[in-house]
Amino acid sequence: MEETGLPKNVVRTVVNALPTVVAKGIREGESISMKGFGSFVPWQQSERLARNPKTGEEVMITPRVSVKFKAGSDLLKELNE
């Protein structure tokens, strides 16, 4: 690829592995940062009471790990040019 100087198949392999690598790090409680692109940060959602919008029934949402993404300055710059 022109932007990387690497063959397309190598870039494709790396990009396809990215979700697995990020998920593994998040499960282990790590923040994953990619300079200029952004950071994936684990976030523990607590157990909470919610309401089913169709029935109005109260339901308990179980605790779970989620992820927050903060865009990096280079990515934001590219998006806003």
MOPAC internal coordinates of N, CA, C and O (Angstrom, degrees):
PM7 1SCF
backbone

  N    0.0000 0     0.00 0     0.00 0    0    0    0
  C    1.4438 1     0.00 0     0.00 0    1    0    0
  C    1.5239 1   108.65 1     0.00 0    2    1    0
  O    1.2310 1   121.21 1   -36.10 1    3    2    1
  N    1.2982 1   115.30 1   143.90 1    3    2    1
  C    1.4629 1   119.94 1  -176.73 1    5    3    2
  C    1.5245 1   112.80 1   -59.56 1    6    5    3
  O    1.2310 1   120.22 1   136.74 1    7    6    5
  N    1.3333 1   117.19 1   -43.26 1    7    6    5
  C    1.4630 1   120.95 1  -174.88 1    9    7    6
  C    1.5245 1   113.18 1   -65.99 1   10    9    7
  O    1.2310 1   120.37 1   149.97 1   11   10    9
  N    1.3331 1   116.90 1   -30.03 1   11   10    9
  C    1.4631 1   120.08 1  -175.30 1   13   11   10
  C    1.5199 1   113.97 1  -108.02 1   14   13   11
  O    1.2310 1   120.30 1   156.78 1   15   14   13
  N    1.3105 1   117.03 1   -23.22 1   15   14   13
  C    1.4563 1   120.05 1  -174.45 1   17   15   14
  C    1.5239 1   112.04 1    77.39 1   18   17   15
  O    1.2310 1   120.39 1  -170.67 1   19   18   17
  N    1.3336 1   116.86 1     9.33 1   19   18   17
  C    1.4632 1   121.92 1  -179.66 1   21   19   18
  C    1.5244 1   109.92 1  -106.73 1   22   21   19
  O    1.2310 1   120.34 1   -25.30 1   23   22   21
  N    1.3344 1   116.96 1   154.70 1   23   22   21
  C    1.4665 1   119.75 1   176.45 1   25   23   22
  C    1.5385 1   110.58 1   -62.93 1   26   25   23
  O    1.2310 1   120.77 1   -31.76 1   27   26   25
  N    1.3357 1   116.14 1   148.24 1   27   26   25
  C    1.4667 1   121.10 1  -178.76 1   29   27   26
  C    1.5240 1   112.60 1   -55.89 1   30   29   27
  O    1.2310 1   120.04 1   140.35 1   31   30   29
  N    1.3414 1   117.54 1   -39.65 1   31   30   29
  C    1.4644 1   119.41 1  -177.59 1   33   31   30
  C    1.5262 1   111.88 1   -65.21 1   34   33   31
  O    1.2310 1   119.67 1   146.83 1   35   34   33
  N    1.3188 1   118.24 1   -33.17 1   35   34   33
  C    1.4672 1   121.67 1   177.47 1   37   35   34
  C    1.5271 1   109.59 1   -69.25 1   38   37   35
  O    1.2310 1   120.46 1   134.05 1   39   38   37
  N    1.3238 1   116.73 1   -45.95 1   39   38   37
  C    1.4678 1   121.37 1   178.88 1   41   39   38
  C    1.5283 1   109.63 1   -61.26 1   42   41   39
  O    1.2310 1   120.27 1   135.69 1   43   42   41
  N    1.3261 1   117.09 1   -44.31 1   43   42   41
  C    1.4670 1   121.68 1   179.86 1   45   43   42
  C    1.5274 1   110.65 1   -59.81 1   46   45   43
  O    1.2310 1   119.81 1   136.59 1   47   46   45
  N    1.3210 1   117.97 1   -43.41 1   47   46   45
  C    1.4609 1   122.04 1   179.77 1   49   47   46
  C    1.5249 1   111.05 1   -61.66 1   50   49   47
  O    1.2310 1   120.43 1   134.94 1   51   50   49
  N    1.3173 1   116.79 1   -45.06 1   51   50   49
  C    1.4671 1   121.35 1  -179.81 1   53   51   50
  C    1.5291 1   110.70 1   -64.88 1   54   53   51
  O    1.2310 1   120.35 1   132.80 1   55   54   53
  N    1.3195 1   116.94 1   -47.20 1   55   54   53
  C    1.4720 1   120.87 1  -178.97 1   57   55   54
  C    1.5276 1   110.73 1   -63.86 1   58   57   55
  O    1.2310 1   119.71 1   139.91 1   59   58   57
  N    1.3166 1   118.15 1   -40.09 1   59   58   57
  C    1.4657 1   121.30 1   179.22 1   61   59   58
  C    1.5258 1   112.42 1   -67.33 1   62   61   59
  O    1.2310 1   119.96 1   152.09 1   63   62   61
  N    1.3255 1   117.69 1   -27.91 1   63   62   61
  C    1.4650 1   121.38 1   179.21 1   65   63   62
  C    1.5283 1   112.10 1   -81.47 1   66   65   63
  O    1.2310 1   120.06 1   162.58 1   67   66   65
  N    1.3082 1   117.49 1   -17.42 1   67   66   65
  C    1.4642 1   122.03 1  -174.67 1   69   67   66
  C    1.5292 1   114.18 1   -54.57 1   70   69   67
  O    1.2310 1   118.32 1   130.66 1   71   70   69
  N    1.3394 1   120.81 1   -49.34 1   71   70   69
  C    1.4670 1   119.20 1  -179.50 1   73   71   70
  C    1.5302 1   113.37 1   -58.98 1   74   73   71
  O    1.2310 1   120.24 1   141.36 1   75   74   73
  N    1.3249 1   117.15 1   -38.64 1   75   74   73
  C    1.4608 1   121.02 1   179.39 1   77   75   74
  C    1.5197 1   111.11 1   -66.37 1   78   77   75
  O    1.2310 1   120.38 1   136.47 1   79   78   77
  N    1.3156 1   116.88 1   -43.53 1   79   78   77
  C    1.4659 1   121.71 1  -179.50 1   81   79   78
  C    1.5269 1   110.57 1   -65.38 1   82   81   79
  O    1.2310 1   120.17 1   135.52 1   83   82   81
  N    1.3300 1   117.29 1   -44.48 1   83   82   81
  C    1.4679 1   121.07 1   179.63 1   85   83   82
  C    1.5268 1   109.76 1   -64.33 1   86   85   83
  O    1.2310 1   119.78 1   134.24 1   87   86   85
  N    1.3272 1   118.02 1   -45.76 1   87   86   85
  C    1.4683 1   121.47 1  -179.63 1   89   87   86
  C    1.5236 1   111.26 1   -60.44 1   90   89   87
  O    1.2310 1   120.03 1   138.90 1   91   90   89
  N    1.3221 1   117.55 1   -41.10 1   91   90   89
  C    1.4683 1   120.88 1   179.43 1   93   91   90
  C    1.5245 1   110.27 1   -62.24 1   94   93   91
  O    1.2310 1   120.17 1   134.47 1   95   94   93
  N    1.3155 1   117.27 1   -45.53 1   95   94   93
  C    1.4588 1   120.72 1   178.81 1   97   95   94
  C    1.5169 1   112.13 1   -63.39 1   98   97   95
  O    1.2310 1   120.08 1   136.79 1   99   98   97
  N    1.3259 1   117.46 1   -43.21 1   99   98   97
  C    1.4665 1   121.96 1   179.65 1  101   99   98
  C    1.5274 1   109.99 1   -62.67 1  102  101   99
  O    1.2310 1   119.88 1   135.79 1  103  102  101
  N    1.3417 1   117.83 1   -44.21 1  103  102  101
  C    1.4745 1   121.23 1   177.83 1  105  103  102
  C    1.5205 1   111.55 1   -58.27 1  106  105  103
  O    1.2310 1   120.53 1   147.30 1  107  106  105
  N    1.3283 1   116.58 1   -32.70 1  107  106  105
  C    1.4662 1   121.47 1   179.66 1  109  107  106
  C    1.5216 1   112.07 1   -85.74 1  110  109  107
  O    1.2310 1   120.17 1  -175.81 1  111  110  109
  N    1.3445 1   117.29 1     4.19 1  111  110  109
  C    1.4592 1   121.79 1   176.84 1  113  111  110
  C    1.5175 1   114.61 1    83.17 1  114  113  111
  O    1.2310 1   120.17 1  -166.47 1  115  114  113
  N    1.3201 1   117.28 1    13.53 1  115  114  113
  C    1.4638 1   120.99 1  -178.21 1  117  115  114
  C    1.5255 1   111.25 1   -93.07 1  118  117  115
  O    1.2310 1   120.78 1   -30.80 1  119  118  117
  N    1.3250 1   116.11 1   149.20 1  119  118  117
  C    1.4632 1   121.76 1   168.87 1  121  119  118
  C    1.5246 1   106.87 1   -88.80 1  122  121  119
  O    1.2310 1   120.54 1   -40.17 1  123  122  121
  N    1.3167 1   116.57 1   139.83 1  123  122  121
  C    1.4605 1   121.65 1  -179.83 1  125  123  122
  C    1.5234 1   107.60 1  -112.93 1  126  125  123
  O    1.2310 1   120.43 1   -60.89 1  127  126  125
  N    1.3314 1   116.79 1   119.11 1  127  126  125
  C    1.4633 1   121.30 1  -179.36 1  129  127  126
  C    1.5192 1   110.49 1  -116.14 1  130  129  127
  O    1.2310 1   121.44 1   -41.80 1  131  130  129
  N    1.3244 1   114.85 1   138.20 1  131  130  129
  C    1.4562 1   121.85 1   174.14 1  133  131  130
  C    1.5190 1   106.60 1  -123.60 1  134  133  131
  O    1.2310 1   120.99 1   -70.40 1  135  134  133
  N    1.3032 1   115.71 1   109.60 1  135  134  133
  C    1.4627 1   122.12 1  -173.81 1  137  135  134
  C    1.5276 1   111.59 1   -48.17 1  138  137  135
  O    1.2310 1   121.36 1   -55.41 1  139  138  137
  N    1.3186 1   115.01 1   124.59 1  139  138  137
  C    1.4539 1   121.40 1   178.17 1  141  139  138
  C    1.5174 1   114.47 1    83.29 1  142  141  139
  O    1.2310 1   120.22 1   153.85 1  143  142  141
  N    1.3379 1   117.18 1   -26.15 1  143  142  141
  C    1.4662 1   121.05 1  -178.41 1  145  143  142
  C    1.5203 1   111.23 1   -88.89 1  146  145  143
  O    1.2310 1   120.57 1   127.24 1  147  146  145
  N    1.3390 1   116.52 1   -52.76 1  147  146  145
  C    1.4575 1   119.51 1   179.14 1  149  147  146
  C    1.5140 1   112.22 1   155.70 1  150  149  147
  O    1.2310 1   121.44 1     3.89 1  151  150  149
  N    1.3284 1   114.85 1  -176.11 1  151  150  149
  C    1.4590 1   122.03 1  -177.91 1  153  151  150
  C    1.5196 1   110.62 1  -129.65 1  154  153  151
  O    1.2310 1   121.26 1   -41.36 1  155  154  153
  N    1.3254 1   115.19 1   138.64 1  155  154  153
  C    1.4567 1   123.01 1   172.81 1  157  155  154
  C    1.5263 1   106.23 1  -104.65 1  158  157  155
  O    1.2310 1   120.42 1   -57.19 1  159  158  157
  N    1.3373 1   116.81 1   122.81 1  159  158  157
  C    1.4633 1   121.18 1  -175.04 1  161  159  158
  C    1.5244 1   108.75 1  -122.23 1  162  161  159
  O    1.2310 1   119.86 1   -51.60 1  163  162  161
  N    1.3626 1   117.87 1   128.40 1  163  162  161
  C    1.4631 1   119.25 1   177.69 1  165  163  162
  C    1.5244 1   110.80 1   -67.32 1  166  165  163
  O    1.2310 1   121.18 1   -33.13 1  167  166  165
  N    1.3194 1   115.34 1   146.87 1  167  166  165
  C    1.4521 1   121.57 1  -178.89 1  169  167  166
  C    1.5178 1   108.07 1  -141.39 1  170  169  167
  O    1.2310 1   120.51 1   -60.28 1  171  170  169
  N    1.3231 1   116.63 1   119.72 1  171  170  169
  C    1.4631 1   121.94 1  -179.21 1  173  171  170
  C    1.5199 1   109.42 1   -86.28 1  174  173  171
  O    1.2310 1   120.31 1   -67.28 1  175  174  173
  N    1.3185 1   117.02 1   112.72 1  175  174  173
  C    1.4632 1   120.99 1   175.84 1  177  175  174
  C    1.5218 1   108.17 1   -85.54 1  178  177  175
  O    1.2310 1   120.27 1   -50.53 1  179  178  177
  N    1.3148 1   117.08 1   129.47 1  179  178  177
  C    1.4617 1   121.92 1  -179.24 1  181  179  178
  C    1.5231 1   110.71 1   -78.26 1  182  181  179
  O    1.2310 1   122.08 1   -17.24 1  183  182  181
  N    1.3218 1   113.62 1   162.76 1  183  182  181
  C    1.4557 1   119.57 1   172.38 1  185  183  182
  C    1.5295 1   107.49 1   -63.95 1  186  185  183
  O    1.2310 1   120.60 1   -40.16 1  187  186  185
  N    1.3303 1   116.46 1   139.84 1  187  186  185
  C    1.4620 1   118.53 1  -179.49 1  189  187  186
  C    1.5182 1   110.54 1  -153.23 1  190  189  187
  O    1.2310 1   121.91 1   -21.21 1  191  190  189
  N    1.3053 1   113.95 1   158.79 1  191  190  189
  C    1.4482 1   121.63 1   177.73 1  193  191  190
  C    1.5241 1   108.66 1   -90.12 1  194  193  191
  O    1.2310 1   120.45 1   -47.15 1  195  194  193
  N    1.3239 1   116.75 1   132.85 1  195  194  193
  C    1.4609 1   121.68 1   179.12 1  197  195  194
  C    1.5273 1   108.57 1  -133.01 1  198  197  195
  O    1.2310 1   121.15 1    -4.72 1  199  198  197
  N    1.3043 1   115.41 1   175.28 1  199  198  197
  C    1.4634 1   120.17 1  -179.33 1  201  199  198
  C    1.5293 1   109.11 1  -125.80 1  202  201  199
  O    1.2310 1   121.04 1   -47.95 1  203  202  201
  N    1.3393 1   115.62 1   132.05 1  203  202  201
  C    1.4532 1   121.52 1   175.33 1  205  203  202
  C    1.5277 1   107.20 1   -68.91 1  206  205  203
  O    1.2310 1   119.44 1   -61.00 1  207  206  205
  N    1.3455 1   118.67 1   119.00 1  207  206  205
  C    1.4638 1   120.40 1  -175.61 1  209  207  206
  C    1.5360 1   113.86 1   -65.85 1  210  209  207
  O    1.2310 1   119.82 1   155.46 1  211  210  209
  N    1.3230 1   117.95 1   -24.54 1  211  210  209
  C    1.4705 1   120.41 1  -179.60 1  213  211  210
  C    1.5260 1   112.14 1   -81.03 1  214  213  211
  O    1.2310 1   120.77 1   137.88 1  215  214  213
  N    1.3396 1   116.14 1   -42.12 1  215  214  213
  C    1.4701 1   119.56 1  -173.68 1  217  215  214
  C    1.5207 1   113.40 1  -104.58 1  218  217  215
  O    1.2310 1   120.43 1   161.30 1  219  218  217
  N    1.3255 1   116.79 1   -18.70 1  219  218  217
  C    1.4593 1   120.11 1  -176.07 1  221  219  218
  C    1.5231 1   112.90 1    80.59 1  222  221  219
  O    1.2310 1   120.45 1   177.69 1  223  222  221
  N    1.3320 1   116.74 1    -2.31 1  223  222  221
  C    1.4622 1   121.71 1  -178.83 1  225  223  222
  C    1.5319 1   110.15 1   -68.59 1  226  225  223
  O    1.2310 1   120.82 1   -41.34 1  227  226  225
  N    1.3459 1   116.03 1   138.66 1  227  226  225
  C    1.4639 1   120.37 1   175.68 1  229  227  226
  C    1.5231 1   108.79 1   -79.98 1  230  229  227
  O    1.2310 1   120.73 1   -44.18 1  231  230  229
  N    1.3287 1   116.21 1   135.82 1  231  230  229
  C    1.4643 1   121.90 1   178.54 1  233  231  230
  C    1.5228 1   108.98 1  -133.60 1  234  233  231
  O    1.2310 1   120.97 1   -31.10 1  235  234  233
  N    1.3265 1   115.75 1   148.90 1  235  234  233
  C    1.4572 1   120.93 1   178.24 1  237  235  234
  C    1.5263 1   108.34 1   -93.06 1  238  237  235
  O    1.2310 1   120.62 1   -54.77 1  239  238  237
  N    1.3102 1   116.42 1   125.23 1  239  238  237
  C    1.4638 1   122.33 1   176.10 1  241  239  238
  C    1.5291 1   106.49 1   -91.30 1  242  241  239
  O    1.2310 1   120.57 1   -53.75 1  243  242  241
  N    1.3255 1   116.51 1   126.25 1  243  242  241
  C    1.4642 1   120.57 1  -178.06 1  245  243  242
  C    1.5281 1   110.82 1   -73.48 1  246  245  243
  O    1.2310 1   120.23 1   -26.34 1  247  246  245
  N    1.3393 1   117.17 1   153.66 1  247  246  245
  C    1.4691 1   119.21 1   177.34 1  249  247  246
  C    1.5252 1   109.94 1   -65.35 1  250  249  247
  O    1.2310 1   121.15 1   -30.30 1  251  250  249
  N    1.3226 1   115.40 1   149.70 1  251  250  249
  C    1.4630 1   119.50 1  -179.83 1  253  251  250
  C    1.5164 1   110.03 1  -159.22 1  254  253  251
  O    1.2310 1   121.50 1   -17.60 1  255  254  253
  N    1.3185 1   114.74 1   162.40 1  255  254  253
  C    1.4580 1   121.00 1   176.38 1  257  255  254
  C    1.5203 1   107.38 1   -93.44 1  258  257  255
  O    1.2310 1   121.12 1   -46.66 1  259  258  257
  N    1.3094 1   115.47 1   133.34 1  259  258  257
  C    1.4526 1   121.84 1   175.91 1  261  259  258
  C    1.5245 1   107.02 1  -125.14 1  262  261  259
  O    1.2310 1   120.34 1     5.66 1  263  262  261
  N    1.3088 1   116.95 1  -174.34 1  263  262  261
  C    1.4607 1   120.01 1  -179.14 1  265  263  262
  C    1.5212 1   109.05 1  -139.76 1  266  265  263
  O    1.2310 1   121.23 1   -38.55 1  267  266  265
  N    1.3101 1   115.25 1   141.45 1  267  266  265
  C    1.4594 1   121.49 1   173.95 1  269  267  266
  C    1.5244 1   107.01 1  -111.48 1  270  269  267
  O    1.2310 1   120.75 1   -36.12 1  271  270  269
  N    1.3263 1   116.16 1   143.88 1  271  270  269
  C    1.4597 1   121.12 1   178.18 1  273  271  270
  C    1.5157 1   108.54 1  -118.51 1  274  273  271
  O    1.2310 1   120.89 1   -50.02 1  275  274  273
  N    1.3255 1   115.90 1   129.98 1  275  274  273
  C    1.4612 1   121.16 1   175.06 1  277  275  274
  C    1.5214 1   106.93 1  -116.55 1  278  277  275
  O    1.2310 1   120.94 1   -62.45 1  279  278  277
  N    1.3227 1   115.80 1   117.55 1  279  278  277
  C    1.4633 1   121.09 1  -178.34 1  281  279  278
  C    1.5231 1   110.67 1   -66.64 1  282  281  279
  O    1.2310 1   120.95 1   -38.63 1  283  282  281
  N    1.3293 1   115.79 1   141.37 1  283  282  281
  C    1.4580 1   122.06 1   177.99 1  285  283  282
  C    1.5218 1   111.75 1   -81.74 1  286  285  283
  O    1.2310 1   121.18 1   -15.12 1  287  286  285
  N    1.3138 1   115.35 1   164.88 1  287  286  285
  C    1.4666 1   120.83 1  -176.08 1  289  287  286
  C    1.5288 1   112.70 1   -62.91 1  290  289  287
  O    1.2310 1   119.78 1   140.86 1  291  290  289
  N    1.3294 1   118.03 1   -39.14 1  291  290  289
  C    1.4685 1   119.99 1  -179.99 1  293  291  290
  C    1.5284 1   111.18 1   -65.19 1  294  293  291
  O    1.2310 1   120.30 1   138.71 1  295  294  293
  N    1.3264 1   117.03 1   -41.29 1  295  294  293
  C    1.4621 1   121.01 1   178.65 1  297  295  294
  C    1.5261 1   110.25 1   -63.49 1  298  297  295
  O    1.2310 1   120.34 1   133.29 1  299  298  297
  N    1.3158 1   116.96 1   -46.71 1  299  298  297
  C    1.4651 1   120.64 1   179.65 1  301  299  298
  C    1.5275 1   111.43 1   -61.83 1  302  301  299
  O    1.2310 1   121.07 1   140.96 1  303  302  301
  N    1.3239 1   115.56 1   -39.04 1  303  302  301
  C    1.4669 1   120.35 1   178.71 1  305  303  302
  C    1.5315 1   110.60 1   -62.74 1  306  305  303
  O    1.2310 1   120.49 1   134.72 1  307  306  305
  N    1.3317 1   116.66 1   -45.28 1  307  306  305
  C    1.4711 1   121.21 1   178.84 1  309  307  306
  C    1.5260 1   111.20 1   -61.70 1  310  309  307
  O    1.2310 1   120.53 1   140.03 1  311  310  309
  N    1.3276 1   116.60 1   -39.97 1  311  310  309
  C    1.4629 1   120.64 1  -178.37 1  313  311  310
  C    1.5179 1   112.63 1   -68.53 1  314  313  311
  O    1.2310 1   120.40 1   150.84 1  315  314  313
  N    1.3172 1   116.85 1   -29.16 1  315  314  313
  C    1.4569 1   120.91 1  -173.54 1  317  315  314
  C    1.5202 1   114.42 1  -104.18 1  318  317  315
  O    1.2310 1   119.81 1  -166.06 1  319  318  317
  N    1.3138 1   117.97 1    13.94 1  319  318  317
  C    1.4709 1   120.77 1   177.09 1  321  319  318
  C    1.5034 1   110.49 1   -81.72 1  322  321  319
  O    1.2310 1   120.10 1   180.00 1  323  322  321

